[in-house]
Each structure stands twice: as structure tokens, then as C-alpha cells.
Amino acid sequence: MAKKEHWKDEPEEHDFPAAADYLSLVLPDADAGRVVDSLQGAPLVHRKAKDLLRASGLPLLKEGSPHVAADLAKVRRGQLLSPVLLVRGRARDGVPLTVADGYHRICASYHLDEDADIPCRLVDLP
């Protein structure tokens, strides 16, 4: 697949409730809510797919994984991908980067170009 992914300027509105659902599994509800509120106002930054995977400790999903394949199909159709939502880890405490929303999009981007810059909203843990 030679086509390069393209990204929206802003996350989709449904990404924030999805992030809240995930974060509520790893943080108390009040903290998860504060993180999502912070993500909604955070500026867009850009990070490389390979660095996001390394910092999160998450494995690269295969191209055939259903959600990764769906994102790759979007790219082939010329559709824009939504920026990813991240919570900064704490290396000194052994806490990895948390991908609150967008893991599959990171993997799809990696398969296209591991050095491509991915737009992200990145906030610190409360």
C-alpha cells in the first residue's frame, strides 16, 4: 500500500467518550473525567508512530486486525483519520504512555510509514 494517511485537524467528537470509557478502567472516574476535559482543550502535537508504540509498550497490531484493516481501508479511500488521544506516562515510576483513543490508528499509520508524524492531543496524568 503506497498511499499515505492524512489526518483531521481535530479529534472526532465520539473519540472523547471512547477515551473516557477506556480511562475509567485504569483511573478513578473523577480522574478519568479530568483527563478527558484536559484532552478536549489540549493543543495538537505530532509524534512518530514508532515512538508512540515504544512509549506505550503496546504491541503493533497486524494489518489484518479488523480495526487496523478498517483504518487502512479509510486511507485507501482518501478519508481522513482522527488524531489520537494520549496521556503522558511517568518513566521514572514505570508508567507507560496511555493511548486513551487511537491505538488502531497508530498501528495503521505504522504499517504505512513508521516515521510518519501522527497528530495527537497529549496531557499529563492528574
SEMARZA-696811 format. One line per field, with one value per residue (C-alpha): residue number from 1; x, y, z; chain. Coordinates in pm, 1 decimal. Layout:
pos: [NUM / ...]
px: [X / ...]
py: [Y / ...]
pz: [Z / ...]
unit: [A / ...]
END
This chain:
pos: [1 / 2 / 3 / 4 / 5 / 6 / 7 / 8 / 9 / 10 / 11 / 12 / 13 / 14 / 15 / 16 / 17 / 18 / 19 / 20 / 21 / 22 / 23 / 24 / 25 / 26 / 27 / 28 / 29 / 30 / 31 / 32 / 33 / 34 / 35 / 36 / 37 / 38 / 39 / 40 / 41 / 42 / 43 / 44 / 45 / 46 / 47 / 48 / 49 / 50 / 51 / 52 / 53 / 54 / 55 / 56 / 57 / 58 / 59 / 60 / 61 / 62 / 63 / 64 / 65 / 66 / 67 / 68 / 69 / 70 / 71 / 72 / 73 / 74 / 75 / 76 / 77 / 78 / 79 / 80 / 81 / 82 / 83 / 84 / 85 / 86 / 87 / 88 / 89 / 90 / 91 / 92 / 93 / 94 / 95 / 96 / 97 / 98 / 99 / 100 / 101 / 102 / 103 / 104 / 105 / 106 / 107 / 108 / 109 / 110 / 111 / 112 / 113 / 114 / 115 / 116 / 117 / 118 / 119 / 120 / 121 / 122 / 123 / 124 / 125 / 126]
px: [0.0 / 171.3 / -91.0 / -3.2 / -251.2 / -395.5 / -529.8 / -811.2 / -723.3 / -941.4 / -1042.3 / -1392.5 / -1646.5 / -1706.4 / -1334.6 / -1370.0 / -1640.6 / -1439.5 / -1132.7 / -1339.7 / -1464.1 / -1110.7 / -960.1 / -1230.6 / -1081.6 / -735.3 / -816.3 / -1081.8 / -1385.5 / -1313.1 / -955.1 / -1069.8 / -1313.9 / -1042.8 / -809.4 / -1078.6 / -1156.5 / -785.5 / -768.5 / -1054.6 / -855.7 / -505.1 / -312.2 / -227.7 / 127.1 / 290.3 / 472.7 / 602.8 / 410.2 / 717.5 / 774.7 / 412.9 / 424.1 / 756.0 / 644.1 / 313.3 / 462.4 / 175.0 / 236.9 / 199.2 / -127.7 / -118.9 / -251.9 / -523.6 / -655.7 / -1015.6 / -986.0 / -641.1 / -765.1 / -1063.5 / -833.9 / -608.2 / -917.4 / -1012.7 / -667.9 / -706.3 / -1040.2 / -877.3 / -1066.2 / -904.4 / -808.2 / -882.6 / -588.5 / -508.2 / -565.4 / -276.3 / -190.2 / 179.6 / 349.3 / 592.8 / 913.0 / 1071.0 / 769.5 / 745.3 / 413.8 / 394.0 / 220.1 / -154.7 / -332.5 / -675.8 / -810.0 / -646.9 / -441.5 / -563.8 / -490.5 / -135.4 / -86.6 / -232.3 / -1.8 / 297.7 / 221.5 / 219.2 / 526.3 / 668.2 / 831.0 / 515.0 / 406.1 / 73.8 / -127.6 / -201.2 / -353.9 / -121.7 / -190.5 / -32.2 / -182.0 / -366.5]
py: [0.0 / 316.1 / 567.3 / 792.0 / 862.1 / 1205.8 / 1340.6 / 1561.6 / 1880.6 / 1788.3 / 1460.6 / 1339.4 / 1416.2 / 1044.5 / 995.7 / 1170.1 / 940.3 / 643.7 / 777.8 / 825.8 / 466.2 / 332.8 / 565.7 / 472.7 / 122.1 / 241.8 / 555.2 / 651.3 / 803.0 / 1155.5 / 1141.3 / 995.4 / 1284.5 / 1541.6 / 1382.6 / 1387.0 / 1750.8 / 1827.4 / 1634.5 / 1839.4 / 2160.3 / 2030.4 / 2158.6 / 1930.4 / 1791.3 / 1545.8 / 1225.4 / 931.9 / 603.3 / 404.3 / 630.0 / 609.8 / 230.6 / 220.9 / 468.6 / 287.7 / -60.4 / -176.8 / -434.5 / -347.6 / -497.9 / -678.7 / -518.8 / -785.9 / -690.7 / -579.7 / -222.1 / -167.8 / -303.1 / -66.3 / 231.5 / 123.2 / 98.6 / 453.7 / 569.5 / 391.5 / 571.2 / 905.0 / 951.0 / 1148.8 / 979.7 / 1132.8 / 1246.8 / 1020.7 / 1098.6 / 1030.5 / 1052.6 / 1104.6 / 829.4 / 865.2 / 685.0 / 725.1 / 547.8 / 281.7 / 418.7 / 395.0 / 632.8 / 561.7 / 557.9 / 675.9 / 659.9 / 577.8 / 261.3 / 111.6 / 434.4 / 434.6 / 76.8 / 155.7 / 455.7 / 244.8 / -4.8 / 279.4 / 462.7 / 412.4 / 757.1 / 944.0 / 1214.5 / 1143.4 / 1434.6 / 1383.4 / 1550.9 / 1478.9 / 1554.6 / 1467.2 / 1236.3 / 1421.3]
pz: [0.0 / -117.5 / -7.1 / 286.2 / 563.1 / 613.0 / 935.2 / 1052.8 / 1237.2 / 1534.3 / 1700.8 / 1628.5 / 1899.7 / 1970.8 / 2047.2 / 2383.5 / 2528.7 / 2395.9 / 2577.1 / 2894.1 / 2876.2 / 2848.2 / 3106.3 / 3358.9 / 3355.6 / 3458.3 / 3662.4 / 3916.1 / 3742.2 / 3867.8 / 3737.7 / 3405.5 / 3368.4 / 3442.5 / 3188.6 / 2917.8 / 2997.8 / 2959.8 / 2632.1 / 2489.7 / 2538.5 / 2469.3 / 2168.8 / 1880.1 / 1881.8 / 1642.3 / 1731.3 / 1526.7 / 1521.3 / 1623.7 / 1925.4 / 2037.0 / 2030.8 / 2216.3 / 2483.6 / 2538.6 / 2544.5 / 2324.5 / 2052.5 / 1686.1 / 1568.2 / 1233.8 / 916.5 / 912.7 / 1256.4 / 1189.8 / 1320.6 / 1169.9 / 836.2 / 855.2 / 912.0 / 625.1 / 403.4 / 503.2 / 393.6 / 57.8 / 9.2 / 91.8 / 419.0 / 697.9 / 1025.0 / 1363.2 / 1581.4 / 1874.3 / 2242.5 / 2479.6 / 2848.1 / 2918.5 / 3115.0 / 3400.5 / 3306.0 / 3648.2 / 3801.7 / 3531.0 / 3399.0 / 3017.8 / 2781.2 / 2779.1 / 2445.1 / 2553.4 / 2196.7 / 1864.2 / 1915.6 / 1588.0 / 1401.5 / 1538.9 / 1417.6 / 1074.6 / 1043.1 / 1146.5 / 870.0 / 617.8 / 749.2 / 1097.2 / 1076.8 / 981.5 / 1221.7 / 1390.0 / 1528.3 / 1897.5 / 2194.2 / 2486.0 / 2852.6 / 3186.0 / 3447.7 / 3725.3]
unit: [A / A / A / A / A / A / A / A / A / A / A / A / A / A / A / A / A / A / A / A / A / A / A / A / A / A / A / A / A / A / A / A / A / A / A / A / A / A / A / A / A / A / A / A / A / A / A / A / A / A / A / A / A / A / A / A / A / A / A / A / A / A / A / A / A / A / A / A / A / A / A / A / A / A / A / A / A / A / A / A / A / A / A / A / A / A / A / A / A / A / A / A / A / A / A / A / A / A / A / A / A / A / A / A / A / A / A / A / A / A / A / A / A / A / A / A / A / A / A / A / A / A / A / A / A / A]
END
